[in-house]
Amino acid sequence: MTQSSSSQQAPEAAKGGMSFGAISSLVGLGALGVFAFQNREDVTVKFIAWDFTWPIWALTIAAALLGALIWFGLGVMRRHRRRKERRDDRRD
């Protein structure tokens, strides 16, 4: 005989609210919006032969995204190298 009970559901489904990830994402987006609103001034960036003007918020977000992309790329390279080492160890 099987007994079905609603108390045996997954904790997230039993709570019925937003998850921690969703709440933290909304808080992060709100903070990003406040940051963008407070940093609307333009700055001129001079790099080698280039010279361009961007708002501070766009420059900061672009730099953060570039850093995240580099961090992600380094992680992919590390995982690939470890996978290749494990494959070589299995062949030995």
N, C-alpha and C positions, 0 to 999 in steps of 0.2 A: 504494500500500500504506500503510495507516494503522497506526501503532504506538501502542498504548494503554499508558500507564505511570502507576503510582500516584504517581510523583514530580511529575507535572504537575498535581496537584490544587491547589486553593486553599490558601494557607498555613494558614488556620484549620483546615481539614479535615485537613491533613497533621499538624498538631501534636496534635490530639485532646484538648486541655485546655480549660479555661475561658478565655473571652476576657478582655481587660483590663477591659472595661466591667462584666462580671459580677463580677470580683474586687473592683473598686473599689466597686461597689454593695454587696456583702456587707460590706466594710470600713466603708463609710459607715453601713450599718444597725447594725453592731456598735457603732460610736462613738455613734450616736444612742441605742441601748439603754443604754450606759454613762452617757451624759448624763442620760437620763430617770431612771435608777436613783439617780444622785447628787443630783438636784435635785427631790426629792419634796415639799419644803416648799411651803406655800400662801402666796400673796401676795394682798393686796387691791389692786385697781386701781380708781382713782377717775377717771372721765372724764366731764366735763360733768355730766349728771344721773345717770349710771349708776355703780353701785358693785357690783363683783363680786369673788369670790375664786376663784382658779385656782391649780393647781400651777405652779411656775416652768417646768417642762419644757413643759407644754401652752401656756403663754403665749408662750414663746420660739418654739416650733414654729409657732404660729398667726401670730406676727409675721413669721416667715420666709416662710411660705406667702403671706401677704398681700403682702409685698414682691415675691415671685416673680411673683404674679399681676399686680401693677402693672407690673413689668418686662416681662412677656410682653405685656400690653396696649399698652404704649408701643411695643414692637417691631411689633405688628400695625398700629398706627396709622401708624408710619413706613413700613412696606412698602406700605400702602394709598396713602399720599401719593405715594411714588415711582412706584408702578404707574400712578396717575392722571396724574402728570407725563409719564411715557413715552407713555401713550396720547394725551395732548394734543399731544405733540411729533410723533407719527406723523401726526396729523390736519393739522398745519401744512404 
